[in-house]
Amino acid sequence: SAELRNIRIDSIGAGNTSRILFTEDIAIKIAGMTYFTSDSLYNLQIDTLSYSSLSKRIQMRNFSLKPTMTAAAFTRKHGMQVDIFETYLPSLEAFNFKIEKIFTENEVGFDSVILKSPIVKIHRDRRAHFDTTSQLGKYPNEALAMAPFTLRLPILIIEDAEIHYVEIQKLTHKTGDAFFSHVTGTVMNITNHKDDIAIDNHCKMKLKGYFLRHGILKVALDFDLASTDGSYSASADLGSMAAGELNTIFIPFANVSLKTMDLDEGHLRFQGNSKGVTGSARILYKKLKIEILTVDDKTHKLKKRGFLSFIANLFAVRAHNKAGKNEVTADFIHVERKRRQPFGNLMWEFLFESVKKIVLKVPAKDLKCEM
C-alpha cells in the first residue's frame, strides 16, 4: 500500500525540494511479498517492508532468500560445482534513503544500514565437475566498481551474524560446515562514487565473533577501491580451540582426525590482488597427534590408517610449536591465483599452505588444496 500525505499542488509545493510529487511524505508499506528470480532458482520472501520519504527510513522484517530445489538438484541443473546461497535476515534498518535519487541520478545511498542477526549459508557440492568459468574481476571491490548503479553507504553495521560454508566432499560424500557465529562489526565506506573514492579509497571491514562455537576470532579487511587490479590487505587472529571442536571440520574437509591438539592461537597477515596473495602466518599449539583416514571407494566410509598415522606422527608432524626461539612460522607464503579460483577459495588455499609449512617437518609440495 502507498499513502501520500500533505499534498500541496501549487508554486510553493513545486518549489520545495524536500517534497516528492508535491507530497510531504510518501509512505509505502509492502506485506507478504514473494518473488521468484527469472531463472526460477531462488525464492525471495519479505514479511514487511516500509518506507517513509519524510523520515527517509527503511524498515524490513524477515527477509529470506532460498533455493527452490535441493542442493543436489541445483548442482545437477548447472552441470558443475556452483555456490548455492541461502539467507535469512530478521531485521534491516536503513537511514536517510533518498528515493528520488534512484530516478534522477541512478544512485542508491544511505547514511547507515543495520543488519540484525543475519544468517548466511553458502553450499557447494564437490562431487560435481569443477567450475570452468573465469572468476577474474569478481573480487568484492571489483564487483562494486562494475555495479550498474552508484552505491554510497558510509557504514554498514552487522549485529550477531552467523555465516556458514557448507561443502559436500568428493571422496567421502561427507558434509563439512565451517561456520562463524555471533559475528559483529562494521563495513566502512562502501561506495563506487568517484568523489567519495577521491576522498577515501579504502573500504574497511572489521569483524569479531567466533570460529565454530568457541574460537574467538577477529578479522580485518581493507579493499582498495581505486585499484585497477583488486588490491586488498587482511588480517585474522584466532584464539584457543580444542581438538574435538576442530575435528568437525578436519575430518570432512581434510580426511584427518586430530587425536589430540591444543591450539593456543593463530595469526594471519596477507595482501593480494587479482594475480594472487602473499603473506605470513603464526600458529602456536601443543600435543598435536593426528590420525590419517582413507575412503572406501564403494561405501565412502572412512577407515583409520593406524600404521601410516604412527609413521606420520613420528617423522612428519611437528607435535608442538610454542612461542620462542624454536617457533616455526610461515614467513613468506605466496599463492598464485588460478583463472577459475573465487576469492574465498584463494583464502582457503593460503591458509592451507601456511598450516602445511608450520605443522609438517618434511617438504610436501605434492600436497595441494583442492579447488
matplotlib code that plots the C-alpha trace (Angstrom):
import matplotlib.pyplot as plt

x = [0.0, 1.0, -0.2, 0.5, 0.4, 0.0, -0.2, 0.3, -0.1, 1.0, 4.1, 5.2, 4.8, 6.6, 9.5, 10.0, 12.8, 12.1, 8.7, 8.3, 5.3, 4.1, 3.9, 5.5, 5.5, 5.1, 4.6, 5.0, 4.3, 4.5, 3.4, 3.7, 5.9, 7.1, 9.3, 10.9, 14.1, 13.8, 15.6, 13.3, 16.4, 15.6, 12.6, 12.7, 10.2, 9.6, 7.2, 7.0, 8.9, 8.1, 9.5, 8.7, 10.1, 9.7, 11.8, 13.8, 13.9, 13.5, 12.5, 12.4, 11.4, 12.0, 13.7, 14.7, 16.4, 16.2, 16.9, 13.8, 15.4, 17.8, 21.5, 22.0, 19.3, 20.7, 24.1, 22.8, 21.0, 24.2, 26.3, 29.2, 30.2, 28.4, 27.9, 24.3, 23.2, 20.7, 20.0, 17.7, 17.6, 15.2, 15.6, 17.1, 17.0, 18.4, 18.6, 18.5, 17.5, 16.6, 14.4, 14.3, 18.0, 17.3, 15.4, 17.4, 21.0, 20.7, 22.1, 21.3, 22.5, 22.1, 23.8, 23.8, 22.3, 21.9, 21.6, 20.4, 21.1, 21.5, 22.2, 24.1, 24.8, 26.9, 26.6, 28.9, 28.9, 32.4, 31.2, 30.3, 32.7, 34.7, 33.6, 35.4, 34.2, 36.6, 36.4, 38.7, 37.2, 34.9, 36.6, 34.3, 35.9, 35.9, 32.3, 31.4, 33.2, 31.3, 27.8, 25.3, 24.3, 26.0, 26.1, 27.0, 27.0, 29.3, 28.7, 27.1, 26.6, 26.4, 24.9, 25.2, 25.5, 26.0, 28.0, 28.2, 30.3, 28.8, 30.6, 29.9, 33.2, 34.0, 35.7, 33.9, 30.5, 30.6, 29.3, 31.5, 30.3, 32.9, 30.9, 31.3, 28.9, 28.0, 29.7, 29.5, 31.3, 31.2, 32.0, 33.0, 32.9, 31.0, 31.0, 31.7, 31.1, 34.3, 34.1, 33.8, 36.8, 38.9, 38.4, 38.9, 39.7, 39.5, 36.6, 37.4, 35.7, 36.3, 34.5, 34.7, 33.0, 33.7, 35.0, 32.7, 31.4, 34.4, 37.3, 37.5, 38.1, 38.9, 39.1, 40.0, 39.8, 40.9, 39.8, 41.4, 38.5, 40.8, 42.9, 42.7, 43.8, 41.5, 44.2, 43.4, 45.0, 43.8, 44.5, 42.9, 43.5, 42.2, 42.1, 42.4, 40.5, 40.4, 40.8, 37.3, 35.8, 38.3, 37.6, 34.1, 35.9, 39.2, 37.5, 35.2, 37.4, 40.9, 40.3, 42.4, 41.3, 43.1, 43.6, 45.0, 45.8, 45.6, 45.5, 46.7, 46.5, 46.8, 47.6, 47.4, 48.7, 48.4, 47.8, 46.9, 45.3, 43.8, 47.0, 47.4, 48.1, 51.2, 51.5, 52.7, 51.2, 51.8, 50.2, 51.0, 49.9, 50.9, 50.2, 49.4, 48.8, 46.9, 45.0, 45.0, 41.8, 41.2, 38.0, 36.4, 35.6, 32.4, 30.9, 32.6, 33.2, 36.3, 38.9, 41.7, 45.2, 47.0, 50.5, 50.5, 49.3, 52.1, 54.8, 53.3, 53.3, 56.8, 58.5, 56.3, 54.2, 55.5, 53.9, 54.5, 55.0, 55.5, 56.5, 60.2, 63.4, 62.3, 59.0, 58.3, 56.5, 55.3, 57.1, 56.5, 53.6, 52.6, 49.7, 49.2, 45.5, 44.0, 41.6, 38.7, 39.5, 37.0, 38.1, 37.1, 38.9, 42.1, 41.9, 41.4, 44.5, 46.6, 45.6, 46.3, 49.8, 50.5, 49.4, 51.4, 54.6, 54.2, 52.8, 54.9, 58.5, 59.1, 58.5, 55.1, 54.9, 52.5, 50.0, 47.7, 44.5, 41.5, 39.6]
y = [0.0, 3.6, 6.7, 10.3, 12.8, 16.6, 17.2, 20.8, 21.3, 25.0, 27.1, 26.6, 22.9, 22.8, 24.9, 22.8, 20.4, 18.2, 17.2, 14.4, 14.7, 17.7, 15.5, 16.0, 12.3, 9.2, 6.2, 2.8, -0.5, -3.9, -7.1, -10.7, -10.2, -13.3, -13.2, -15.8, -15.0, -15.0, -18.4, -19.8, -20.9, -18.7, -17.6, -14.3, -13.6, -10.5, -10.3, -6.4, -3.6, 0.0, 3.4, 7.0, 9.8, 12.2, 10.2, 8.7, 5.4, 1.8, -1.0, -4.6, -7.7, -11.4, -11.3, -14.7, -15.9, -19.7, -22.0, -23.6, -27.0, -29.2, -28.6, -31.8, -30.8, -27.2, -28.5, -31.0, -28.2, -26.2, -29.3, -28.3, -27.0, -23.8, -21.8, -22.0, -19.2, -19.2, -16.1, -15.1, -11.6, -10.9, -7.2, -4.4, -0.7, 1.9, 5.6, 8.7, 6.9, 9.4, 7.5, 10.3, 9.9, 6.5, 8.2, 11.4, 10.1, 6.2, 6.3, 4.2, 5.9, 5.7, 7.2, 3.9, 0.4, -2.0, -5.8, -7.7, -11.4, -12.3, -15.9, -16.6, -20.1, -21.0, -24.6, -26.3, -29.9, -31.1, -34.3, -32.4, -31.3, -28.2, -24.8, -23.8, -20.2, -17.3, -15.7, -12.8, -9.4, -10.7, -9.6, -7.6, -4.3, -5.2, -6.2, -2.9, -0.9, -2.6, -2.2, -0.8, 1.9, 4.2, 3.0, 5.2, 3.7, 5.2, 2.5, -1.0, -2.3, -6.1, -7.4, -11.1, -12.7, -16.3, -17.4, -20.9, -22.5, -26.0, -28.4, -32.0, -33.7, -35.5, -38.6, -39.2, -37.7, -36.2, -32.7, -30.2, -26.9, -24.3, -21.6, -18.3, -17.4, -14.3, -12.1, -8.3, -5.4, -2.7, -2.2, 1.3, 3.4, 1.0, 3.2, 3.4, 7.1, 8.8, 11.8, 9.5, 7.4, 10.6, 11.5, 7.9, 5.0, 2.3, 0.1, -1.3, -4.3, -5.1, -8.1, -10.1, -13.3, -17.0, -19.6, -22.5, -22.1, -21.2, -19.9, -16.1, -14.6, -11.1, -10.3, -7.1, -6.5, -3.4, -3.2, -0.5, 1.0, 2.9, -0.1, -1.5, -5.0, -5.6, -4.9, -5.7, -6.5, -8.5, -9.9, -12.6, -13.5, -16.7, -17.7, -21.1, -24.1, -27.8, -30.8, -32.1, -28.9, -28.6, -32.2, -31.1, -29.5, -31.5, -34.9, -33.9, -31.3, -33.0, -36.7, -36.2, -36.6, -34.7, -37.3, -34.6, -30.9, -27.7, -24.7, -21.7, -19.0, -18.3, -15.2, -14.4, -11.3, -11.0, -8.8, -9.6, -8.6, -10.3, -12.2, -13.8, -13.4, -13.1, -13.1, -14.8, -16.9, -17.8, -20.9, -21.8, -25.2, -28.3, -32.0, -32.5, -36.1, -36.9, -40.0, -40.4, -41.5, -43.1, -43.6, -46.8, -46.3, -48.3, -47.3, -43.9, -44.7, -43.5, -46.0, -45.4, -46.0, -46.9, -47.6, -44.7, -42.4, -43.7, -43.0, -39.5, -38.6, -40.0, -38.4, -35.8, -34.0, -31.3, -32.1, -28.7, -25.2, -22.9, -19.2, -18.6, -19.2, -22.6, -21.3, -22.2, -19.5, -19.3, -16.1, -15.9, -17.7, -16.9, -18.4, -17.6, -17.2, -19.5, -18.1, -20.0, -19.5, -17.5, -15.1, -17.5, -20.5, -18.4, -17.5, -21.2, -22.2, -19.5, -20.9, -24.5, -23.6, -21.8, -24.7, -27.1, -25.1, -24.9, -28.3, -30.6, -31.2, -32.6, -30.9, -31.6, -29.9, -32.5, -32.0, -29.5, -27.7, -28.9, -26.2]
z = [0.0, -0.5, 1.2, 0.1, 3.0, 3.0, -0.8, -2.0, -5.7, -6.1, -6.7, -3.0, -3.3, -6.6, -5.2, -2.1, -3.0, 0.1, -1.5, -3.9, -6.4, -4.4, -1.3, 2.1, 2.8, 0.7, 3.0, 1.4, 3.1, 1.5, 3.3, 2.4, -0.6, -2.6, -5.7, -7.9, -9.8, -13.6, -13.8, -11.0, -9.0, -5.9, -4.0, -2.1, 0.6, 2.9, 5.7, 5.8, 4.1, 4.9, 3.7, 4.6, 2.3, 5.3, 7.7, 4.8, 6.8, 5.5, 7.8, 6.6, 8.6, 7.9, 4.6, 3.2, 0.0, -0.6, -3.5, -5.0, -5.1, -3.2, -3.3, -5.4, -7.9, -8.1, -8.9, -11.5, -13.2, -13.6, -14.5, -12.4, -8.9, -8.0, -4.9, -3.6, -1.4, 1.5, 3.5, 6.4, 7.8, 10.6, 10.7, 8.5, 9.1, 6.7, 7.4, 5.2, 2.0, -0.7, -3.0, -5.6, -6.4, -7.9, -10.7, -11.0, -10.6, -10.7, -7.1, -4.1, -1.0, 2.8, 5.8, 7.5, 7.4, 10.3, 9.8, 12.9, 13.3, 9.7, 8.7, 5.5, 4.2, 1.1, -0.1, -2.6, -3.8, -4.6, -6.2, -9.3, -12.1, -11.2, -12.3, -15.5, -15.8, -15.1, -11.7, -12.7, -12.0, -9.3, -6.1, -3.8, -4.7, -8.4, -8.4, -6.6, -9.3, -12.0, -10.5, -12.9, -10.4, -7.9, -4.3, -1.4, 2.1, 4.7, 7.3, 7.4, 10.9, 11.4, 14.7, 15.8, 12.3, 11.5, 8.4, 7.1, 4.3, 3.8, 1.5, 0.4, -0.2, -3.4, -1.9, 1.4, 0.4, 4.0, 4.7, 6.4, 7.9, 8.5, 10.3, 12.2, 14.9, 16.9, 14.3, 15.0, 13.3, 10.6, 7.0, 6.3, 3.0, 0.7, -2.4, -6.1, -6.4, -7.8, -5.5, -2.4, -3.6, -4.2, -0.6, 0.8, -1.5, 1.3, 2.2, 5.6, 7.3, 11.0, 12.4, 15.6, 16.6, 17.0, 14.6, 15.1, 18.7, 20.9, 18.9, 19.4, 16.0, 14.8, 11.1, 9.3, 5.5, 3.6, -0.1, -2.3, -4.2, -6.6, -7.5, -11.1, -10.0, -7.0, -4.3, -0.7, 2.6, 5.5, 9.0, 11.1, 14.8, 16.3, 20.0, 21.7, 20.5, 21.4, 19.0, 19.5, 18.0, 15.2, 14.2, 13.0, 10.0, 9.8, 9.3, 6.5, 4.8, 5.2, 5.9, 9.1, 12.7, 15.5, 18.2, 20.4, 20.0, 22.0, 19.7, 21.7, 19.0, 15.3, 13.3, 9.6, 7.7, 4.0, 1.0, -2.6, -5.9, -8.9, -9.5, -6.1, -2.4, -0.3, 3.5, 6.7, 9.5, 13.1, 14.7, 18.3, 19.5, 21.5, 21.9, 18.2, 17.2, 14.0, 12.7, 8.9, 7.3, 3.9, 2.0, 0.9, -2.8, -2.6, 0.7, 1.0, 4.7, 6.4, 7.6, 10.1, 8.9, 12.1, 10.9, 8.4, 11.2, 13.5, 10.9, 10.2, 13.9, 14.3, 11.4, 9.6, 12.1, 14.4, 17.8, 19.4, 18.1, 21.1, 21.1, 21.4, 19.6, 18.3, 17.0, 13.3, 11.3, 7.7, 6.9, 3.1, 1.6, -1.9, -3.8, -7.4, -8.3, -10.9, -13.5, -12.2, -8.5, -6.4, -3.6, -0.8, -2.2, -2.6, 1.1, 1.9, -0.2, 1.5, 4.9, 3.8, 2.6, 5.8, 8.1, 5.9, 6.3, 10.1, 11.0, 8.7, 9.4, 5.9, 2.4, 1.0, -2.4, -3.8, -1.0, -2.6, -1.6, -3.7, -5.6]

ax = plt.figure().add_subplot(projection="3d")
ax.plot(x, y, z, "-o")
ax.set_aspect("equal")
plt.show()
